[in-house]
Amino acid sequence: MALFPSNFSATFLNHTPSRPSISASFSKTPLLPCRNRRSNSLNLRFLPPPFHLLHPLQISPISCRFSSPPSSPSPVDLGPKVDKLPAALDISETQEPNSRVRLSVGVPPAVCEDCRSRTIAEFMKQAKIPGFRPGKKVPESILESYVGKNHIQKAVVESILKRTLPHAMSSVEGRALKDSVRITSKFADLEDTFSSQGSLRYDIVVDIAPEVRWVPENGYRNLKVVVEIDNEINAQKASEQELKRRHKSLSILRIVTDRGLQIGDVAVIDISATTIGEDQSVGQKIPSAESKGYNFDTEDGDKVLPGFVDSLIGIERGETKSFPLVFPESWKQEDLRGVHAQFTVECKELFYRELPPLDDSLADKLLPGSTTLEQVKEALLQRCLEVEQTAKDQATDNAILDQLCKMVEVDIPQSIFEEEGRQLYGAKLLQIQANMKLNEQQLAILSSPKAVKEYLDNQEDNIKHVIKQNLAVGDIFKRENLQVATDELMKEVENSIAEFKRSKQEYDEERVQEQVQDILEGAKVLEWLREHAEIEYITH
């Protein structure tokens, strides 16, 4: 059973921070909950590699997508080597919204001809043409007849793109985001231009690292934060409730035979409910309010609809009661707020508890290893204090991050938005799968492009909020020259790898180190902000 009542546990024990792990780089992959404060260890799960700022002269292959794919192999991979061109390219740069740059690249005839010569030479080396030994020069007319003129032309155009693209990217050196490069010109148009003019011009769009603008400048250094704490987050109250729960678990249930239900009893009840119209007419059933064989503890009245317990007082075994109630405006299920409902409850069984004396004799049963009731109380209080502090810290971090988002302006690249959204949606699917055990068909539907797009559209504000948090925290880490100790980093990496091995999960050690680095950097920023911010706590 849970250490705390359900409402307390949901707030403390099972909380999942919206974004406590903040990437100091522009990571497109969501990181995981930053730190388990009680065990002081990182919770890390392997995720796909993030993108990084590119150095176009030292990049690994990039897949350049065409707006209209050619019939021949469409991906154009740019290798790490950038050779010298026989003539300069004509490159113009245009800034576009969402941190995107459009490059118009003019390739002069000298470069095109050089690429054509290299392509022809490569074909001659590889083509096995009857009557000619491999590697020997073949007249172009014969080569074109054997290989196909159109095929050679496509290969030449691809060669031009592959060779010139790294040079074209030099204007966005250090700013371009990996996997965001896209050639927007149609491949067929490039073929026609090259065929008729012997030169080429193509357009590239690429997302660049967004600039974080603070309003006011360096406003994070004078941060004022108001943190709202739920009044139910009280360690003393929680420890008392937990002691009471454990005490009740040692009781014996006796059947009530000579009276109706009273506070302290446990009843087995069937519940049904329907809506009530303005004219008092019976409306539709409320499925979420129905239950069969529900074990109802009357001391948990604060967890049910207001008035529910009072309406059942006095009900006897075998009796049925019907009564109206109104769902309050604060009810968790939004579609039921303010709804008038008629409840029907049948009491199937009725029990009272026979509790053992709450003294030192129960200590070991209440908490194994304890010898006195005072030890039990102290241990439970200490646990609740730890959880209370964790909840308070998390609420503080969330309030700080929310405040940072209000102070930064940033043009979020579409590639970052889409990748972040897909990662968040993937995490949501994993959670749904764990809770509901979806079959393959259900998973296929939820994983379809249509479902992903709907999620991106519906959660646009939330996704952008998360991205702004990441960028803001990453910017602070660099501005304040914060550092992560090498020994701390290595220790956390070792712990994370050990966890992967225990769970027999595959992992990439370099990627694990990157994630741990990002997590620790985010933690350093939040620690720095807590120390320098003016924080006010209010209870509601």
N, C-alpha and C positions, 0 to 999 in steps of 0.2 A: 504494500500500500504506500501511497505517497507520504513524504515526510510532513507536508503541509496540506491544509484544506485545498480543494480544487481551485478556488479563486486566487489563493495566495500562490499556489504552485504555478499556475499559469503565468503569473506576473514575474515570479522569481526563478523557479527551477527550470522552466522550459522556455525561458525567453530566448528569442533569436534576434540578435541585433540587426536592424535594417542595413547597417553598413559600418560595423565597427572596424573592420580591417580595411585600411585605406592605402591604396597604392600610391607611392610617392612618384612613380613614373606614370605614364599615361597608359595604364594597363586596361585592356578591353575585357579581360576575364574577371568576373567577380571573385573576390577573395572570400575566405570563410571566416566564421566568428573568430575574432582576434585572439582572445586569450581566456582560458578557463581560470578565473581568478582564484578559485579554491585550490586547484592543483598546480597553479602557476605554470601551466604548460600550454603550448599552442595546439589548436585543433586544426589540422590541415588535411585536405583531401585533394588528390591530384586533379588538376584541370588542364585543358589544352593550353599550349604556350601563348603568352600575350604578345601583342605587337610591340615594337620598340621604335624609337626614332631611327630612321635609316641614314646611313652614310652611303650615298649612291655609288661611290667608287669602291665600296667594300660590301656590297649587298649580296645576300644569297639570292637564288633565283626568285623572281617575282612573276606571278601569273598576270598577264595583262589581258583584260577582257575586252572584246570588241562589241560595239553596239549591234553589229550584225555579223555573226560569226562566219568566217570563210568556210568553203567546203573542204579545203585542205586543213591539216592540223591547226587548230585555232590558237592554243596557248603559245605565247611567245615568252620563253624563259631568258632572262638576262643573267649571264654568268658574272662572276666576281671580277673578271678581267675587263678593263676598258682600254681598247687600243686607240692609237692616234688616227684621226680622220684626215684625208687628203685636202679637205676644205672645211671651213667653218659653217656651222649650222646657223640658220636664222630663227631665233627663238624669241617669242614675245609672251609676256606673262600678264594674265588678267585675274584679279581677285574676284571671287564669287562668294555668295553667302555660305554660312556654316563652315567656315575655315577651309574652304575649297579653293584651289588654284587651277586655272585653265592655262595650259601651255600650248601655243601654236608653234609647231616645229616645221621649218622649211629645210628640206634636204636638197642641196644643190646637185646638178648633174654629175660633177666630179665624184661625189660620194656614192651616188647611185650606180655609176658605171664601175667604180671600184668594187662595190658589193656584188654587182652582176658578174664581174670577172671571177671573183672568189667562188661564187656559187657554181658557175660553169666548171671551174677547175675541180670543185668538189664532186660534181656529178661525173666528170671524166674519171676520177679516181675510183668511184664506187660502181659506176654502171658497167655491166658486162655486155658489151655490144658485139655481136657476131662479126668476125673478121678483124677485130682489133684486140691487141693484148691489153690486159688491165693496166691502167696507169698511163697508157700512151695517149697522145693528143688525138682528139677526134674532131673532125670538122663540125662546126656548130649546127650546120644544116642537118647532118646525120644524127647528131645528139638530140636535136629538137624533134626529129622524126621518130626517134626511138623512145625518148622519155615523154615527149609531149610538150609543145610550146607553152600551153597554159599552165602545166604543172611547173615548168621551169620559172615562168613569170611569177607564180605564187611564191615559189621558194625564194626568188630574188627579193620580192617585197617583204617577206618575213625576215630575210637577212638584213635588209635595210633597217627595219624596225628594231630588230634585236641588237644591232650594232650601234644605232644612234640613240636609242632610248636612254642608256646611262648618261650620255652627254647631255641630252635634253633635261634630265633630272638634276643636273648640277645646280640649277638656279634655286632649287628647293632643298639643297643639301642640308642635312641635319634637321629638316623640318618635316619631311614626308613621312606619312604613316604607312607602315607595311600593309600590303594587301588592299590598299585603297586606290592604287594606280589603275586607271582604265583608259584605253584608247577609244575615243568616242567616234572617230571617223570610221565609215563603213569600209570594210576590206575591199569590196568590189569597186568602190570609188577610187581607192588608192591604186588598184590595178589599172584602172582606166587612165588615171593621171600619169602614171609611170609609163604606160604603153604609148601615150600620145605625146608626152612632153619630155620624157627621160628624167624628170625630177619628181619630187614628192613633197606634199605638205599634209601633216596630220595633227590632230588635236588630242591632247591628254588632259584628263582631269585627275587631280590627286588631292586627298585630304592632308592637311598639314597640322602639326601640333597646335592646338588652340592656345591663344593667349589669355591668361587669367587677369582680369582687371578688377581691382579692389575699389569699392565705393563705400566710404572714403579710402584713399590710399593708405595701405597698412592698417586698415581699420581693425584687423584681427588682434592687433597689439593692445587695443583698448576695448576688449570685448566685454559686454555686459549681458549676462544670461540669467533668465528666470527659469528655474527648474520646478515643475509641478510634480509633487509626490502624492501618490494615492494614499488616502488615510488608512487603507487596509494594510499598507506596508509597514507593519509594526512588529518588531521581533518579539517583544514581550507578549503581545497578544497572540502571536502565532505559536510561540512555545507553549503557552497555556492551552491553546486549542489542541496542539499535538499531544500534550500530556493527557488531556481529556479523551482524545481519540484512542490512544493506546490503552488507557484505563478501560474504556468501553469495550475494547476488543477482548478483554479478559473476562467480560461478564457472561452470565448465562441467561438466555432468553426463556421466559416463562409465558405460557399462554394466559391471556386475560379472559376471564369467564364471567365476571360479575359487574362489569362497568363498560363505559365507552372510552374512546381514545382521549388521552391527556398528554401534556408535554412530557417528554422523556420516553414515550412509548415508540415502538417500531411497528409499522403496519405494512402489510402486503396489499397493494391496491391496484385496481384497473382504472385508468383515466381516459376520458374522451372529452372533446371540446368542439364546439361549433361557434361561428360568429353570430352576433345578434345585430339585426338591422335597427334603424332608427324607430321603426314601428314595432320593435320588440319581436319581429319575426325571426325564425331560425334560418341562418344562412348556410354557409359551407363549413365542412369539417376542417379542423386545423390539425393536419397530420403530425406536425412537430410537437404538438401538445399531448399526443396520445401515447399511452404506454400500458402494457399488460404485465401483471405480476411485479410491479415496481416496489422495491423495498424502500419505504419512506421512513427516514429517521426524523421525528418531529423536532429534534434539536438542530436540524439543518434548515430551519425555516427561512433563514436569510438568503438561501440559495434558490428559493422558488418564488413564484409570483406573489407579490404582497397580498395578504388576505387569504391565501390558500390554506395555511395551517389553521387560522381562526375558524374558517368555514368547516373544517373537519373535526374540530373539537367535539367530543361526545359521540361520534359515530361508532357503532358497534359492529362486531364481526357479522358478516352477511347482510349488512345494511347498505343502502345506496343513497347518496345525497347529491342534489343538483343545486348549483348556485352560480350567480353571475360575478364576473371579475373583469377588470379593465387592465390591459397591459400598459405599464407606464411608458412615458416617452423616452425613458433611459434604457428600455429593454434592448438587449444585444441584437436580437433579430429585428432588423429595421422594418420589415413589412408587417410586423405585428404591433408596432408602437401605436398606442392610442386605440387599439382594437377592443371592442366590447365582445366578451365571449361568455358562453354558458358552459360550465364544466359539470360533468357527471362522474362521480367517483363511487366505486363499489369496494367496500372493505372485505377482502378475502380472508385475511388472518390478522390477529392483533396480539402483540407481545409487550411485556414489560421487562426491563433489565434488572437482574439481580447482581449488583456490583460487589466485588470483594473490597475490603477496607483498603483505602489508599495510604499505605504506610511502607516502612522499610522492607517488609517481607515481600513486597512486589517488585522491588528495585531491579533485580536481575531479569525478571520477565518483561518489565517495561523497557529496559535498555540493557542487553547482555553485557556483563562485566561490571555492572554497578552494584554497590552494596547498600546504598542509602537512597532514600527518596530525594534528598537534597542533591546528590550527585546526578541523578536523572534530570532534575530541573535545570541544573547548571549546564549540563551537556547539551540539552535541547535548546536552551537559550543561546549558547555559544554558536550552535549550528544556524539558528535563525538570524543571529547577528551578522554572521558571514554572508548569508543570503541577502539580508537587508542591505548590507553595504554594497554587494554586487549589483543589486537592483538600483540603488542610489547612484552608483558610479555609471551604470548604463544609461539611466535617465539623464545624468549630467552630460555624458558623451553625446547622446542624441540631441539634447538641447543645444549644445555647442555646434554640432554639425548643421543643425537647422538654421542657426544664426549665421553661420558662415555662408550658407547658400544665399541668404538675403543680402550678403555684402559683396558677392562676386558677380561679374558679368562675363560671360564666355559664349562664343559661338561654337556650339558642339558639332563636330563633324558627323555627317550621316553614318559613316562607317563605324564610328565609335558607338553611336546610338544603337545601330542595328545589332552589333555584336554584343553590347551590354544587355540589350533587351533579350536576345536569344539565350544568353547565359542565365539570366534571371528566369526566363520561361522554362529553360531546361531544369533548373533547380526546383521550380514549382512542379514540373512533371514528376521528378524523382520523389517529391514529397507525396504527391497524389498516388503514385504507384505504390509507395510504401504503406499508405493508409488503406488503399482500396484494392490493391492487386489487380490492376487493369489487364485485360486480355490483349492479344496482339492487334485485334481490329480496333479496339478503343484507343490503344497507343498510337496506331497509325493515323486515326482521325485527329487526335490531339497534337500529333507531330506534323501534321500537314502544313504546307506553306500558308494556306488560308487561316488556320488556327493561330499560327505564329504571327501573321500580319494583324489579325484581330487583337492579339495580346499587345503588340507594339502600339497599335492605335489607341487602345483603351488605357494602356499604362504609360502613355507618353510622358505625362508630367512626372510620374514617379521615377521613371527611368532617367530622365534628365536631372532630376533631383539627386539621384545616386551619383551620376557622373559629375555633377558640379561639386559634390562633396569630395569625391576623389581628387579632382583637379585642384580644388582649394587647399586640401591638406597636403598634396604633393608640392604645391607652390610654397607653402609655409615651410616645409622641410628644407627646401633649397634656400629660401630667403634667410632663414635663421641658422643656416649651416649646422643643422642637427646631425648627429652621428649615431650609428649603431655599433656597439662594441663587437669586435670580431669573435671573441670567445663566446659571447651571448648568442651570436648568429650561429656559430658552429654547433653549440650545444642544442639549440632548437632544431637545427637541421638533423642532427643525429637522432633526436627524440622523434621527429616526424618520420624519418626513414624507418626507425625501429617499429613505429606504429604500422606503417605500410607492410612491413615484413610479417608482423604478428597477424594482420588481417589478410595476408597473402594477396595483396594488391600490387599491380604493376606500377612503377613510378619511374620518373626521370630525375636523377639526382640534381642536375643543373636547374631543372624547372622547380623542384622542391626548394632549392636554395633561393631562387628568385622570389617565390611566393613568401617564404619566411622573411626574406629581406623586406618585402613590401609591407608585410604585416607588422614587423617590428618598427619600421619607419612610421607607419600610421599610429602605432601605440606611442611612439616618442612625441609625435606632434600633439596628440590628445593630452598627454601628460604635461607638455609645455603649456598648452592652452589653459588647462585647469589651474596651473600655477600662476598664470598671468591674468586670468580673467576675473572679473567681478561677478561672483555667482550668488544668487539669492534663491533660497529654497522656500517654496510655499506648499502647504498641504491642502488638498481638495477632496 
